[in-house]
Amino acid sequence: MGKVIATVNMKGGVGKTTLTVNIATCLAKIHRKKVLVVDLDTQISASLSMISPAEFAKCRKENRTLRTLVSQAIDRYAVKVNEPDEKIYEVKDIVISKGLPRNNRSIN
C-alpha cells in the first residue's frame, strides 16, 4: 500500500514547493521509491521543477495535464445541481463546491 505525504499551508512563500520536490527527489533517488507529485498550485512551480518548460508546453498542447483530466471527468460524470446560490459538481468521490463562503470552503 502506498503512502501519502501532503504539504499544505495557506500562507505563500513558506517553502511548500521546495519541500515537496526535495522529498520526492530523495525518496526516488536515494530510497528507490516510486513517487507521484500532484501539483495543484496554479503557478505550477513543482511541475516546472521536475520537467522542462518545453516538455510541459508539449504536455499542455497534447491535453495531458491534470486540469484537462479533471475537466473531462466533470464533463463526463458530473451531476449538476441547479441552485443559484451554490452549484455543486460531483465526480464520483470528488466534490468541487463553488459559491461557499471563503472560510467554509471544502473539498470532500
Secondary structure, 3 states (H helix, E strand, C coil): CCCCCCCCCCCCCCCHHHHHHHHHHHHHHCCCCCCCCCCCCCCCHHHHHHCCHHHHHHHHHCCCCHHHHHHHHHHHHCEECCCCCCEEEEECCEEEEECCCHHHCCCC
